[in-house]
Amino acid sequence: MNESIEKEMAITHEDFERLFSRAFDDEDYTVDENRYLMNTEGRRLEIELGEPWVRKVALLELPTTTVRFEFTGYAREQQQAFLDRFDLAFQRGGG
């Protein structure tokens, strides 16, 4: 099964690399410019970072990147497990 998901994230490419490498240092993945590729047990996940842009909210400017996930060979549960882990790794505290 192939499925694509896109998320808009308030993050720079540099911060994405830093957080991704910390969260998934136990995974076998490669990086080619703005594309991350993970091959595991017959499954393939490609994560592509779009061009960075700035979102303006009132006086606030947030660096923003569209992140596209292309899942190939993932069961729905495996896909959701990855996204849950990803979201947890990229959460930021606020208050």
PyMOL Python script that loads the backbone (N, CA, C, O; Angstrom):
from pymol import cmd

cmd.read_pdbstr("""\
ATOM      1  N   MET A   1       0.843  -1.176   0.000  1.00  0.00           N
ATOM      2  CA  MET A   1       0.000   0.000   0.000  1.00  0.00           C
ATOM      3  C   MET A   1       0.892   1.244   0.000  1.00  0.00           C
ATOM      4  O   MET A   1       1.836   1.334   0.785  1.00  0.00           O
ATOM      5  N   ASN A   2       0.597   2.186  -0.867  1.00  0.00           N
ATOM      6  CA  ASN A   2       1.313   3.460  -0.922  1.00  0.00           C
ATOM      7  C   ASN A   2       0.398   4.557  -0.414  1.00  0.00           C
ATOM      8  O   ASN A   2      -0.783   4.609  -0.758  1.00  0.00           O
ATOM      9  N   GLU A   3       0.954   5.425   0.402  1.00  0.00           N
ATOM     10  CA  GLU A   3       0.173   6.551   0.886  1.00  0.00           C
ATOM     11  C   GLU A   3       1.089   7.730   1.113  1.00  0.00           C
ATOM     12  O   GLU A   3       2.206   7.585   1.610  1.00  0.00           O
ATOM     13  N   SER A   4       0.594   8.921   0.736  1.00  0.00           N
ATOM     14  CA  SER A   4       1.326  10.168   0.957  1.00  0.00           C
ATOM     15  C   SER A   4       0.585  11.007   1.980  1.00  0.00           C
ATOM     16  O   SER A   4      -0.644  11.086   1.975  1.00  0.00           O
ATOM     17  N   ILE A   5       1.354  11.628   2.852  1.00  0.00           N
ATOM     18  CA  ILE A   5       0.809  12.530   3.861  1.00  0.00           C
ATOM     19  C   ILE A   5       1.679  13.775   3.856  1.00  0.00           C
ATOM     20  O   ILE A   5       2.902  13.680   3.754  1.00  0.00           O
ATOM     21  N   GLU A   6       1.059  14.940   3.967  1.00  0.00           N
ATOM     22  CA  GLU A   6       1.810  16.190   4.067  1.00  0.00           C
ATOM     23  C   GLU A   6       1.464  16.895   5.369  1.00  0.00           C
ATOM     24  O   GLU A   6       0.318  16.898   5.818  1.00  0.00           O
ATOM     25  N   LYS A   7       2.492  17.493   5.959  1.00  0.00           N
ATOM     26  CA  LYS A   7       2.323  18.291   7.171  1.00  0.00           C
ATOM     27  C   LYS A   7       3.052  19.605   6.963  1.00  0.00           C
ATOM     28  O   LYS A   7       4.138  19.638   6.384  1.00  0.00           O
ATOM     29  N   GLU A   8       2.455  20.680   7.433  1.00  0.00           N
ATOM     30  CA  GLU A   8       3.170  21.946   7.501  1.00  0.00           C
ATOM     31  C   GLU A   8       3.717  22.053   8.904  1.00  0.00           C
ATOM     32  O   GLU A   8       2.974  21.950   9.880  1.00  0.00           O
ATOM     33  N   MET A   9       5.017  22.261   9.005  1.00  0.00           N
ATOM     34  CA  MET A   9       5.672  22.313  10.301  1.00  0.00           C
ATOM     35  C   MET A   9       6.396  23.646  10.462  1.00  0.00           C
ATOM     36  O   MET A   9       7.027  24.141   9.528  1.00  0.00           O
ATOM     37  N   ALA A  10       6.297  24.213  11.648  1.00  0.00           N
ATOM     38  CA  ALA A  10       7.008  25.451  11.973  1.00  0.00           C
ATOM     39  C   ALA A  10       8.425  25.067  12.376  1.00  0.00           C
ATOM     40  O   ALA A  10       8.748  24.962  13.559  1.00  0.00           O
ATOM     41  N   ILE A  11       9.264  24.861  11.361  1.00  0.00           N
ATOM     42  CA  ILE A  11      10.617  24.368  11.604  1.00  0.00           C
ATOM     43  C   ILE A  11      11.513  24.722  10.419  1.00  0.00           C
ATOM     44  O   ILE A  11      11.052  24.798   9.280  1.00  0.00           O
ATOM     45  N   THR A  12      12.787  24.934  10.698  1.00  0.00           N
ATOM     46  CA  THR A  12      13.768  25.125   9.631  1.00  0.00           C
ATOM     47  C   THR A  12      14.297  23.758   9.209  1.00  0.00           C
ATOM     48  O   THR A  12      14.122  22.772   9.926  1.00  0.00           O
ATOM     49  N   HIS A  13      14.929  23.702   8.071  1.00  0.00           N
ATOM     50  CA  HIS A  13      15.544  22.445   7.622  1.00  0.00           C
ATOM     51  C   HIS A  13      16.630  21.993   8.599  1.00  0.00           C
ATOM     52  O   HIS A  13      16.779  20.798   8.856  1.00  0.00           O
ATOM     53  N   GLU A  14      17.381  22.940   9.136  1.00  0.00           N
ATOM     54  CA  GLU A  14      18.459  22.595  10.065  1.00  0.00           C
ATOM     55  C   GLU A  14      17.902  21.977  11.345  1.00  0.00           C
ATOM     56  O   GLU A  14      18.425  20.980  11.842  1.00  0.00           O
ATOM     57  N   ASP A  15      16.835  22.579  11.873  1.00  0.00           N
ATOM     58  CA  ASP A  15      16.219  22.021  13.083  1.00  0.00           C
ATOM     59  C   ASP A  15      15.604  20.657  12.811  1.00  0.00           C
ATOM     60  O   ASP A  15      15.655  19.769  13.661  1.00  0.00           O
ATOM     61  N   PHE A  16      15.022  20.488  11.627  1.00  0.00           N
ATOM     62  CA  PHE A  16      14.457  19.187  11.269  1.00  0.00           C
ATOM     63  C   PHE A  16      15.545  18.122  11.306  1.00  0.00           C
ATOM     64  O   PHE A  16      15.352  17.061  11.900  1.00  0.00           O
ATOM     65  N   GLU A  17      16.681  18.392  10.682  1.00  0.00           N
ATOM     66  CA  GLU A  17      17.797  17.429  10.643  1.00  0.00           C
ATOM     67  C   GLU A  17      18.254  17.083  12.055  1.00  0.00           C
ATOM     68  O   GLU A  17      18.459  15.912  12.376  1.00  0.00           O
ATOM     69  N   ARG A  18      18.410  18.091  12.890  1.00  0.00           N
ATOM     70  CA  ARG A  18      18.871  17.870  14.261  1.00  0.00           C
ATOM     71  C   ARG A  18      17.890  16.991  15.041  1.00  0.00           C
ATOM     72  O   ARG A  18      18.297  16.016  15.672  1.00  0.00           O
ATOM     73  N   LEU A  19      16.620  17.328  14.998  1.00  0.00           N
ATOM     74  CA  LEU A  19      15.619  16.559  15.743  1.00  0.00           C
ATOM     75  C   LEU A  19      15.419  15.162  15.168  1.00  0.00           C
ATOM     76  O   LEU A  19      15.250  14.199  15.916  1.00  0.00           O
ATOM     77  N   PHE A  20      15.438  15.050  13.850  1.00  0.00           N
ATOM     78  CA  PHE A  20      15.242  13.748  13.212  1.00  0.00           C
ATOM     79  C   PHE A  20      16.397  12.809  13.550  1.00  0.00           C
ATOM     80  O   PHE A  20      16.183  11.640  13.872  1.00  0.00           O
ATOM     81  N   SER A  21      17.622  13.331  13.475  1.00  0.00           N
ATOM     82  CA  SER A  21      18.778  12.468  13.745  1.00  0.00           C
ATOM     83  C   SER A  21      18.793  11.997  15.194  1.00  0.00           C
ATOM     84  O   SER A  21      19.227  10.880  15.473  1.00  0.00           O
ATOM     85  N   ARG A  22      18.325  12.833  16.119  1.00  0.00           N
ATOM     86  CA  ARG A  22      18.238  12.414  17.527  1.00  0.00           C
ATOM     87  C   ARG A  22      17.151  11.365  17.724  1.00  0.00           C
ATOM     88  O   ARG A  22      17.362  10.368  18.414  1.00  0.00           O
ATOM     89  N   ALA A  23      16.004  11.586  17.127  1.00  0.00           N
ATOM     90  CA  ALA A  23      14.849  10.707  17.349  1.00  0.00           C
ATOM     91  C   ALA A  23      14.994   9.360  16.661  1.00  0.00           C
ATOM     92  O   ALA A  23      14.477   8.353  17.144  1.00  0.00           O
ATOM     93  N   PHE A  24      15.695   9.336  15.537  1.00  0.00           N
ATOM     94  CA  PHE A  24      15.763   8.112  14.734  1.00  0.00           C
ATOM     95  C   PHE A  24      17.191   7.625  14.545  1.00  0.00           C
ATOM     96  O   PHE A  24      17.512   7.015  13.526  1.00  0.00           O
ATOM     97  N   ASP A  25      18.055   7.895  15.529  1.00  0.00           N
ATOM     98  CA  ASP A  25      19.447   7.465  15.411  1.00  0.00           C
ATOM     99  C   ASP A  25      19.585   5.946  15.440  1.00  0.00           C
ATOM    100  O   ASP A  25      20.629   5.416  15.057  1.00  0.00           O
ATOM    101  N   ASP A  26      18.554   5.241  15.888  1.00  0.00           N
ATOM    102  CA  ASP A  26      18.595   3.780  15.903  1.00  0.00           C
ATOM    103  C   ASP A  26      18.085   3.172  14.592  1.00  0.00           C
ATOM    104  O   ASP A  26      18.094   1.951  14.434  1.00  0.00           O
ATOM    105  N   GLU A  27      17.646   4.007  13.663  1.00  0.00           N
ATOM    106  CA  GLU A  27      17.125   3.547  12.374  1.00  0.00           C
ATOM    107  C   GLU A  27      18.196   3.696  11.292  1.00  0.00           C
ATOM    108  O   GLU A  27      19.090   4.538  11.389  1.00  0.00           O
ATOM    109  N   ASP A  28      18.084   2.874  10.281  1.00  0.00           N
ATOM    110  CA  ASP A  28      18.982   2.965   9.126  1.00  0.00           C
ATOM    111  C   ASP A  28      18.313   3.868   8.088  1.00  0.00           C
ATOM    112  O   ASP A  28      17.321   3.482   7.470  1.00  0.00           O
ATOM    113  N   TYR A  29      18.861   5.066   7.904  1.00  0.00           N
ATOM    114  CA  TYR A  29      18.304   5.983   6.912  1.00  0.00           C
ATOM    115  C   TYR A  29      19.433   6.736   6.229  1.00  0.00           C
ATOM    116  O   TYR A  29      20.544   6.839   6.748  1.00  0.00           O
ATOM    117  N   THR A  30      19.118   7.257   5.055  1.00  0.00           N
ATOM    118  CA  THR A  30      20.071   8.072   4.313  1.00  0.00           C
ATOM    119  C   THR A  30      19.434   9.436   4.063  1.00  0.00           C
ATOM    120  O   THR A  30      18.212   9.582   4.061  1.00  0.00           O
ATOM    121  N   VAL A  31      20.297  10.427   3.854  1.00  0.00           N
ATOM    122  CA  VAL A  31      19.830  11.785   3.572  1.00  0.00           C
ATOM    123  C   VAL A  31      20.495  12.241   2.286  1.00  0.00           C
ATOM    124  O   VAL A  31      21.712  12.147   2.129  1.00  0.00           O
ATOM    125  N   ASP A  32      19.675  12.737   1.371  1.00  0.00           N
ATOM    126  CA  ASP A  32      20.175  13.295   0.119  1.00  0.00           C
ATOM    127  C   ASP A  32      19.525  14.665  -0.021  1.00  0.00           C
ATOM    128  O   ASP A  32      18.370  14.778  -0.434  1.00  0.00           O
ATOM    129  N   GLU A  33      20.280  15.703   0.327  1.00  0.00           N
ATOM    130  CA  GLU A  33      19.792  17.079   0.364  1.00  0.00           C
ATOM    131  C   GLU A  33      18.572  17.171   1.270  1.00  0.00           C
ATOM    132  O   GLU A  33      18.718  17.071   2.488  1.00  0.00           O
ATOM    133  N   ASN A  34      17.383  17.357   0.727  1.00  0.00           N
ATOM    134  CA  ASN A  34      16.173  17.530   1.535  1.00  0.00           C
ATOM    135  C   ASN A  34      15.288  16.287   1.517  1.00  0.00           C
ATOM    136  O   ASN A  34      14.079  16.378   1.733  1.00  0.00           O
ATOM    137  N   ARG A  35      15.884  15.141   1.264  1.00  0.00           N
ATOM    138  CA  ARG A  35      15.127  13.898   1.174  1.00  0.00           C
ATOM    139  C   ARG A  35      15.744  12.854   2.098  1.00  0.00           C
ATOM    140  O   ARG A  35      16.943  12.580   2.040  1.00  0.00           O
ATOM    141  N   TYR A  36      14.903  12.281   2.947  1.00  0.00           N
ATOM    142  CA  TYR A  36      15.306  11.230   3.884  1.00  0.00           C
ATOM    143  C   TYR A  36      14.681   9.936   3.409  1.00  0.00           C
ATOM    144  O   TYR A  36      13.504   9.904   3.049  1.00  0.00           O
ATOM    145  N   LEU A  37      15.469   8.862   3.405  1.00  0.00           N
ATOM    146  CA  LEU A  37      14.979   7.582   2.912  1.00  0.00           C
ATOM    147  C   LEU A  37      15.268   6.500   3.943  1.00  0.00           C
ATOM    148  O   LEU A  37      16.403   6.330   4.389  1.00  0.00           O
ATOM    149  N   MET A  38      14.210   5.768   4.315  1.00  0.00           N
ATOM    150  CA  MET A  38      14.331   4.660   5.265  1.00  0.00           C
ATOM    151  C   MET A  38      13.813   3.398   4.577  1.00  0.00           C
ATOM    152  O   MET A  38      12.691   3.375   4.071  1.00  0.00           O
ATOM    153  N   ASN A  39      14.637   2.352   4.561  1.00  0.00           N
ATOM    154  CA  ASN A  39      14.230   1.042   4.053  1.00  0.00           C
ATOM    155  C   ASN A  39      14.333   0.046   5.196  1.00  0.00           C
ATOM    156  O   ASN A  39      15.409  -0.154   5.760  1.00  0.00           O
ATOM    157  N   THR A  40      13.208  -0.578   5.535  1.00  0.00           N
ATOM    158  CA  THR A  40      13.168  -1.505   6.652  1.00  0.00           C
ATOM    159  C   THR A  40      12.266  -2.675   6.322  1.00  0.00           C
ATOM    160  O   THR A  40      11.079  -2.487   6.054  1.00  0.00           O
ATOM    161  N   GLU A  41      12.810  -3.874   6.337  1.00  0.00           N
ATOM    162  CA  GLU A  41      12.025  -5.104   6.200  1.00  0.00           C
ATOM    163  C   GLU A  41      11.004  -5.032   5.068  1.00  0.00           C
ATOM    164  O   GLU A  41       9.826  -5.330   5.268  1.00  0.00           O
ATOM    165  N   GLY A  42      11.452  -4.639   3.891  1.00  0.00           N
ATOM    166  CA  GLY A  42      10.577  -4.589   2.732  1.00  0.00           C
ATOM    167  C   GLY A  42       9.681  -3.363   2.658  1.00  0.00           C
ATOM    168  O   GLY A  42       8.860  -3.247   1.748  1.00  0.00           O
ATOM    169  N   ARG A  43       9.830  -2.455   3.600  1.00  0.00           N
ATOM    170  CA  ARG A  43       9.054  -1.210   3.589  1.00  0.00           C
ATOM    171  C   ARG A  43       9.981  -0.060   3.206  1.00  0.00           C
ATOM    172  O   ARG A  43      11.192  -0.114   3.420  1.00  0.00           O
ATOM    173  N   ARG A  44       9.387   0.965   2.642  1.00  0.00           N
ATOM    174  CA  ARG A  44      10.156   2.142   2.237  1.00  0.00           C
ATOM    175  C   ARG A  44       9.403   3.382   2.692  1.00  0.00           C
ATOM    176  O   ARG A  44       8.192   3.498   2.504  1.00  0.00           O
ATOM    177  N   LEU A  45      10.142   4.305   3.293  1.00  0.00           N
ATOM    178  CA  LEU A  45       9.576   5.591   3.682  1.00  0.00           C
ATOM    179  C   LEU A  45      10.478   6.683   3.149  1.00  0.00           C
ATOM    180  O   LEU A  45      11.678   6.705   3.423  1.00  0.00           O
ATOM    181  N   GLU A  46       9.892   7.584   2.390  1.00  0.00           N
ATOM    182  CA  GLU A  46      10.620   8.745   1.884  1.00  0.00           C
ATOM    183  C   GLU A  46       9.998   9.990   2.514  1.00  0.00           C
ATOM    184  O   GLU A  46       8.787  10.199   2.456  1.00  0.00           O
ATOM    185  N   ILE A  47      10.852  10.802   3.111  1.00  0.00           N
ATOM    186  CA  ILE A  47      10.414  12.056   3.713  1.00  0.00           C
ATOM    187  C   ILE A  47      11.094  13.175   2.936  1.00  0.00           C
ATOM    188  O   ILE A  47      12.321  13.225   2.843  1.00  0.00           O
ATOM    189  N   GLU A  48      10.294  14.063   2.386  1.00  0.00           N
ATOM    190  CA  GLU A  48      10.846  15.152   1.587  1.00  0.00           C
ATOM    191  C   GLU A  48      10.464  16.488   2.196  1.00  0.00           C
ATOM    192  O   GLU A  48       9.299  16.741   2.500  1.00  0.00           O
ATOM    193  N   LEU A  49      11.476  17.345   2.372  1.00  0.00           N
ATOM    194  CA  LEU A  49      11.251  18.692   2.899  1.00  0.00           C
ATOM    195  C   LEU A  49      11.054  19.654   1.736  1.00  0.00           C
ATOM    196  O   LEU A  49      11.868  19.705   0.814  1.00  0.00           O
ATOM    197  N   GLY A  50       9.973  20.411   1.788  1.00  0.00           N
ATOM    198  CA  GLY A  50       9.714  21.412   0.763  1.00  0.00           C
ATOM    199  C   GLY A  50      10.561  22.648   0.984  1.00  0.00           C
ATOM    200  O   GLY A  50      11.343  22.728   1.931  1.00  0.00           O
ATOM    201  N   GLU A  51      10.393  23.596   0.102  1.00  0.00           N
ATOM    202  CA  GLU A  51      11.120  24.857   0.233  1.00  0.00           C
ATOM    203  C   GLU A  51      10.664  25.579   1.497  1.00  0.00           C
ATOM    204  O   GLU A  51       9.465  25.657   1.767  1.00  0.00           O
ATOM    205  N   PRO A  52      11.606  26.105   2.272  1.00  0.00           N
ATOM    206  CA  PRO A  52      11.223  26.839   3.482  1.00  0.00           C
ATOM    207  C   PRO A  52      10.554  28.163   3.128  1.00  0.00           C
ATOM    208  O   PRO A  52      10.865  28.789   2.115  1.00  0.00           O
ATOM    209  N   TRP A  53       9.645  28.562   3.974  1.00  0.00           N
ATOM    210  CA  TRP A  53       8.973  29.846   3.821  1.00  0.00           C
ATOM    211  C   TRP A  53       8.626  30.385   5.199  1.00  0.00           C
ATOM    212  O   TRP A  53       8.785  29.686   6.199  1.00  0.00           O
ATOM    213  N   VAL A  54       8.157  31.609   5.257  1.00  0.00           N
ATOM    214  CA  VAL A  54       7.850  32.250   6.530  1.00  0.00           C
ATOM    215  C   VAL A  54       6.340  32.457   6.624  1.00  0.00           C
ATOM    216  O   VAL A  54       5.717  33.033   5.732  1.00  0.00           O
ATOM    217  N   ARG A  55       5.768  31.971   7.730  1.00  0.00           N
ATOM    218  CA  ARG A  55       4.342  32.199   8.010  1.00  0.00           C
ATOM    219  C   ARG A  55       4.259  33.379   8.968  1.00  0.00           C
ATOM    220  O   ARG A  55       4.923  33.396  10.005  1.00  0.00           O
ATOM    221  N   LYS A  56       3.442  34.359   8.616  1.00  0.00           N
ATOM    222  CA  LYS A  56       3.272  35.543   9.466  1.00  0.00           C
ATOM    223  C   LYS A  56       1.926  35.452  10.175  1.00  0.00           C
ATOM    224  O   LYS A  56       0.877  35.290   9.551  1.00  0.00           O
ATOM    225  N   VAL A  57       1.992  35.563  11.499  1.00  0.00           N
ATOM    226  CA  VAL A  57       0.800  35.588  12.335  1.00  0.00           C
ATOM    227  C   VAL A  57       0.922  36.843  13.192  1.00  0.00           C
ATOM    228  O   VAL A  57       1.723  36.897  14.125  1.00  0.00           O
ATOM    229  N   ALA A  58       0.124  37.838  12.866  1.00  0.00           N
ATOM    230  CA  ALA A  58       0.219  39.142  13.517  1.00  0.00           C
ATOM    231  C   ALA A  58       1.665  39.640  13.386  1.00  0.00           C
ATOM    232  O   ALA A  58       2.145  39.823  12.267  1.00  0.00           O
ATOM    233  N   LEU A  59       2.360  39.861  14.492  1.00  0.00           N
ATOM    234  CA  LEU A  59       3.743  40.341  14.437  1.00  0.00           C
ATOM    235  C   LEU A  59       4.758  39.205  14.486  1.00  0.00           C
ATOM    236  O   LEU A  59       5.965  39.443  14.450  1.00  0.00           O
ATOM    237  N   LEU A  60       4.277  37.996  14.567  1.00  0.00           N
ATOM    238  CA  LEU A  60       5.139  36.824  14.696  1.00  0.00           C
ATOM    239  C   LEU A  60       5.460  36.241  13.324  1.00  0.00           C
ATOM    240  O   LEU A  60       4.579  36.106  12.475  1.00  0.00           O
ATOM    241  N   GLU A  61       6.719  35.900  13.116  1.00  0.00           N
ATOM    242  CA  GLU A  61       7.140  35.232  11.883  1.00  0.00           C
ATOM    243  C   GLU A  61       7.695  33.865  12.243  1.00  0.00           C
ATOM    244  O   GLU A  61       8.620  33.756  13.048  1.00  0.00           O
ATOM    245  N   LEU A  62       7.125  32.813  11.641  1.00  0.00           N
ATOM    246  CA  LEU A  62       7.542  31.442  11.929  1.00  0.00           C
ATOM    247  C   LEU A  62       8.154  30.799  10.695  1.00  0.00           C
ATOM    248  O   LEU A  62       7.542  30.806   9.627  1.00  0.00           O
ATOM    249  N   PRO A  63       9.362  30.238  10.828  1.00  0.00           N
ATOM    250  CA  PRO A  63       9.910  29.482   9.703  1.00  0.00           C
ATOM    251  C   PRO A  63       9.019  28.261   9.496  1.00  0.00           C
ATOM    252  O   PRO A  63       8.664  27.582  10.460  1.00  0.00           O
ATOM    253  N   THR A  64       8.661  27.982   8.259  1.00  0.00           N
ATOM    254  CA  THR A  64       7.725  26.899   7.974  1.00  0.00           C
ATOM    255  C   THR A  64       8.248  26.053   6.824  1.00  0.00           C
ATOM    256  O   THR A  64       8.846  26.562   5.876  1.00  0.00           O
ATOM    257  N   THR A  65       8.011  24.763   6.927  1.00  0.00           N
ATOM    258  CA  THR A  65       8.405  23.816   5.893  1.00  0.00           C
ATOM    259  C   THR A  65       7.283  22.804   5.705  1.00  0.00           C
ATOM    260  O   THR A  65       6.722  22.302   6.679  1.00  0.00           O
ATOM    261  N   THR A  66       6.960  22.507   4.461  1.00  0.00           N
ATOM    262  CA  THR A  66       6.024  21.431   4.178  1.00  0.00           C
ATOM    263  C   THR A  66       6.826  20.131   4.138  1.00  0.00           C
ATOM    264  O   THR A  66       7.832  20.031   3.435  1.00  0.00           O
ATOM    265  N   VAL A  67       6.370  19.142   4.900  1.00  0.00           N
ATOM    266  CA  VAL A  67       7.056  17.854   4.984  1.00  0.00           C
ATOM    267  C   VAL A  67       6.122  16.798   4.390  1.00  0.00           C
ATOM    268  O   VAL A  67       4.987  16.636   4.838  1.00  0.00           O
ATOM    269  N   ARG A  68       6.615  16.084   3.379  1.00  0.00           N
ATOM    270  CA  ARG A  68       5.814  15.049   2.713  1.00  0.00           C
ATOM    271  C   ARG A  68       6.361  13.679   3.069  1.00  0.00           C
ATOM    272  O   ARG A  68       7.561  13.431   2.959  1.00  0.00           O
ATOM    273  N   PHE A  69       5.478  12.798   3.493  1.00  0.00           N
ATOM    274  CA  PHE A  69       5.820  11.416   3.825  1.00  0.00           C
ATOM    275  C   PHE A  69       5.223  10.511   2.748  1.00  0.00           C
ATOM    276  O   PHE A  69       4.030  10.590   2.457  1.00  0.00           O
ATOM    277  N   GLU A  70       6.049   9.657   2.163  1.00  0.00           N
ATOM    278  CA  GLU A  70       5.589   8.688   1.169  1.00  0.00           C
ATOM    279  C   GLU A  70       5.856   7.301   1.732  1.00  0.00           C
ATOM    280  O   GLU A  70       7.000   6.849   1.776  1.00  0.00           O
ATOM    281  N   PHE A  71       4.797   6.630   2.162  1.00  0.00           N
ATOM    282  CA  PHE A  71       4.893   5.294   2.747  1.00  0.00           C
ATOM    283  C   PHE A  71       4.645   4.246   1.669  1.00  0.00           C
ATOM    284  O   PHE A  71       3.657   4.332   0.940  1.00  0.00           O
ATOM    285  N   THR A  72       5.526   3.265   1.559  1.00  0.00           N
ATOM    286  CA  THR A  72       5.355   2.154   0.628  1.00  0.00           C
ATOM    287  C   THR A  72       5.540   0.851   1.401  1.00  0.00           C
ATOM    288  O   THR A  72       6.574   0.643   2.036  1.00  0.00           O
ATOM    289  N   GLY A  73       4.542  -0.020   1.345  1.00  0.00           N
ATOM    290  CA  GLY A  73       4.634  -1.316   1.997  1.00  0.00           C
ATOM    291  C   GLY A  73       4.333  -1.289   3.481  1.00  0.00           C
ATOM    292  O   GLY A  73       4.562  -2.284   4.168  1.00  0.00           O
ATOM    293  N   TYR A  74       3.832  -0.189   3.991  1.00  0.00           N
ATOM    294  CA  TYR A  74       3.498  -0.058   5.408  1.00  0.00           C
ATOM    295  C   TYR A  74       2.032  -0.420   5.623  1.00  0.00           C
ATOM    296  O   TYR A  74       1.160   0.063   4.901  1.00  0.00           O
ATOM    297  N   ALA A  75       1.762  -1.258   6.601  1.00  0.00           N
ATOM    298  CA  ALA A  75       0.390  -1.476   7.041  1.00  0.00           C
ATOM    299  C   ALA A  75      -0.063  -0.212   7.759  1.00  0.00           C
ATOM    300  O   ALA A  75       0.762   0.565   8.239  1.00  0.00           O
ATOM    301  N   ARG A  76      -1.356  -0.011   7.831  1.00  0.00           N
ATOM    302  CA  ARG A  76      -1.896   1.192   8.471  1.00  0.00           C
ATOM    303  C   ARG A  76      -1.344   1.357   9.893  1.00  0.00           C
ATOM    304  O   ARG A  76      -1.011   2.471  10.296  1.00  0.00           O
ATOM    305  N   GLU A  77      -1.244   0.261  10.654  1.00  0.00           N
ATOM    306  CA  GLU A  77      -0.754   0.324  12.034  1.00  0.00           C
ATOM    307  C   GLU A  77       0.716   0.732  12.085  1.00  0.00           C
ATOM    308  O   GLU A  77       1.118   1.499  12.960  1.00  0.00           O
ATOM    309  N   GLN A  78       1.514   0.225  11.156  1.00  0.00           N
ATOM    310  CA  GLN A  78       2.938   0.581  11.106  1.00  0.00           C
ATOM    311  C   GLN A  78       3.120   2.055  10.755  1.00  0.00           C
ATOM    312  O   GLN A  78       3.978   2.739  11.313  1.00  0.00           O
ATOM    313  N   GLN A  79       2.307   2.525   9.829  1.00  0.00           N
ATOM    314  CA  GLN A  79       2.355   3.929   9.425  1.00  0.00           C
ATOM    315  C   GLN A  79       1.986   4.817  10.606  1.00  0.00           C
ATOM    316  O   GLN A  79       2.666   5.807  10.879  1.00  0.00           O
ATOM    317  N   GLN A  80       0.918   4.468  11.303  1.00  0.00           N
ATOM    318  CA  GLN A  80       0.487   5.271  12.448  1.00  0.00           C
ATOM    319  C   GLN A  80       1.523   5.238  13.566  1.00  0.00           C
ATOM    320  O   GLN A  80       1.752   6.250  14.227  1.00  0.00           O
ATOM    321  N   ALA A  81       2.148   4.087  13.781  1.00  0.00           N
ATOM    322  CA  ALA A  81       3.183   3.981  14.815  1.00  0.00           C
ATOM    323  C   ALA A  81       4.358   4.905  14.485  1.00  0.00           C
ATOM    324  O   ALA A  81       4.894   5.569  15.372  1.00  0.00           O
ATOM    325  N   PHE A  82       4.758   4.948  13.211  1.00  0.00           N
ATOM    326  CA  PHE A  82       5.846   5.845  12.828  1.00  0.00           C
ATOM    327  C   PHE A  82       5.441   7.299  13.055  1.00  0.00           C
ATOM    328  O   PHE A  82       6.206   8.074  13.629  1.00  0.00           O
ATOM    329  N   LEU A  83       4.237   7.675  12.606  1.00  0.00           N
ATOM    330  CA  LEU A  83       3.793   9.066  12.749  1.00  0.00           C
ATOM    331  C   LEU A  83       3.659   9.468  14.215  1.00  0.00           C
ATOM    332  O   LEU A  83       3.955  10.609  14.569  1.00  0.00           O
ATOM    333  N   ASP A  84       3.218   8.552  15.068  1.00  0.00           N
ATOM    334  CA  ASP A  84       3.136   8.843  16.501  1.00  0.00           C
ATOM    335  C   ASP A  84       4.525   9.115  17.066  1.00  0.00           C
ATOM    336  O   ASP A  84       4.719  10.062  17.827  1.00  0.00           O
ATOM    337  N   ARG A  85       5.491   8.276  16.687  1.00  0.00           N
ATOM    338  CA  ARG A  85       6.873   8.461  17.153  1.00  0.00           C
ATOM    339  C   ARG A  85       7.442   9.775  16.621  1.00  0.00           C
ATOM    340  O   ARG A  85       8.105  10.513  17.349  1.00  0.00           O
ATOM    341  N   PHE A  86       7.179  10.057  15.351  1.00  0.00           N
ATOM    342  CA  PHE A  86       7.647  11.289  14.721  1.00  0.00           C
ATOM    343  C   PHE A  86       7.068  12.507  15.439  1.00  0.00           C
ATOM    344  O   PHE A  86       7.802  13.426  15.800  1.00  0.00           O
ATOM    345  N   ASP A  87       5.759  12.510  15.643  1.00  0.00           N
ATOM    346  CA  ASP A  87       5.108  13.649  16.299  1.00  0.00           C
ATOM    347  C   ASP A  87       5.637  13.862  17.711  1.00  0.00           C
ATOM    348  O   ASP A  87       5.837  14.999  18.137  1.00  0.00           O
ATOM    349  N   LEU A  88       5.859  12.787  18.427  1.00  0.00           N
ATOM    350  CA  LEU A  88       6.403  12.900  19.785  1.00  0.00           C
ATOM    351  C   LEU A  88       7.807  13.505  19.760  1.00  0.00           C
ATOM    352  O   LEU A  88       8.141  14.335  20.606  1.00  0.00           O
ATOM    353  N   ALA A  89       8.622  13.097  18.802  1.00  0.00           N
ATOM    354  CA  ALA A  89       9.989  13.598  18.694  1.00  0.00           C
ATOM    355  C   ALA A  89      10.038  15.076  18.339  1.00  0.00           C
ATOM    356  O   ALA A  89      10.990  15.769  18.698  1.00  0.00           O
ATOM    357  N   PHE A  90       9.020  15.565  17.638  1.00  0.00           N
ATOM    358  CA  PHE A  90       9.031  16.945  17.154  1.00  0.00           C
ATOM    359  C   PHE A  90       8.152  17.871  17.983  1.00  0.00           C
ATOM    360  O   PHE A  90       7.996  19.040  17.631  1.00  0.00           O
ATOM    361  N   GLN A  91       7.576  17.381  19.072  1.00  0.00           N
ATOM    362  CA  GLN A  91       6.796  18.248  19.931  1.00  0.00           C
ATOM    363  C   GLN A  91       7.702  19.263  20.606  1.00  0.00           C
ATOM    364  O   GLN A  91       8.852  18.976  20.939  1.00  0.00           O
ATOM    365  N   ARG A  92       7.167  20.430  20.793  1.00  0.00           N
ATOM    366  CA  ARG A  92       7.919  21.471  21.467  1.00  0.00           C
ATOM    367  C   ARG A  92       7.100  21.973  22.633  1.00  0.00           C
ATOM    368  O   ARG A  92       5.882  22.128  22.543  1.00  0.00           O
ATOM    369  N   GLY A  93       7.784  22.220  23.716  1.00  0.00           N
ATOM    370  CA  GLY A  93       7.083  22.718  24.904  1.00  0.00           C
ATOM    371  C   GLY A  93       6.685  24.181  24.719  1.00  0.00           C
ATOM    372  O   GLY A  93       7.331  24.932  23.989  1.00  0.00           O
ATOM    373  N   GLY A  94       5.664  24.542  25.363  1.00  0.00           N
ATOM    374  CA  GLY A  94       5.212  25.934  25.325  1.00  0.00           C
ATOM    375  C   GLY A  94       4.497  26.233  26.618  1.00  0.00           C
ATOM    376  O   GLY A  94       4.318  25.361  27.469  1.00  0.00           O
ATOM    377  N   GLY A  95       4.103  27.447  26.750  1.00  0.00           N
ATOM    378  CA  GLY A  95       3.364  27.731  27.966  1.00  0.00           C
ATOM    379  C   GLY A  95       3.288  29.199  28.230  1.00  0.00           C
ATOM    380  O   GLY A  95       2.695  29.617  29.225  1.00  0.00           O
TER     381      GLY A  95
END
""", "prot")
cmd.dss("prot")
cmd.show_as("cartoon", "prot")
cmd.util.cbc("prot")
cmd.orient("prot")
